[in-house]
Amino acid sequence: IAWDVAKNQVTWVDSDLFDIGNQVEIQMGYVNSLKTLIVGEIIGLEPEFSQESMSTLVVRGYDLGHRLMRGQKTRSFRQMKDSNIVEQIARDLGIAVKVEDSKVKSEYVLQHNQTDLEFIQDRAKKNGYEVIFENKILNFRSKQNNKVKVLTLKYPDDLLESYPRVSTVNH
């Protein structure tokens, strides 16, 4: 916490910067080569005061997926495709959404005592889809786990010949 000795007050903790619901982006890397790890929102503030050290402010946040875990619900959807159901749920929670058309319209779908996330994940599983947050967008789409090479492992030359020399892990 930044204490302004001249003004005898905290300088930035009370600013609008830390309002609950504000967007936060966490990045890692070096100077001009930063990569975004998470884009989320502030959900809580915890000041910590100590006589032995400087006071601090812990800023807590989650990606927007936390909105999908607020309580268990029971409701029904009639004459809708799963992709339309996911769009409706996301928009009701103020989450940007990008869906791949699930094509099949269901007569009746029941969300029974589930969080929205559990329900959406069940619908994804039934369609062979995945539920992924990329930045601030909820994606409901066909599984992408075999499309992009993420990592190549190389074994040292001195390992037994029975081990493969190069393995590729797809994402």
Secondary structure as UniProt FT lines:
FT   STRAND          3..4
FT   TURN            5..8
FT   STRAND          9..10
FT   TURN            13..14
FT   HELIX           16..18
FT   TURN            20..21
FT   STRAND          23..30
FT   TURN            31..32
FT   STRAND          33..48
FT   STRAND          56..63
FT   HELIX           64..69
FT   STRAND          73..81
FT   HELIX           82..92
FT   TURN            93..94
FT   STRAND          96..99
FT   STRAND          105..114
FT   HELIX           116..127
FT   STRAND          129..134
FT   TURN            135..136
FT   STRAND          137..142
FT   TURN            145..147
FT   STRAND          149..154
FT   TURN            157..158
FT   TURN            161..162
FT   STRAND          166..170
//
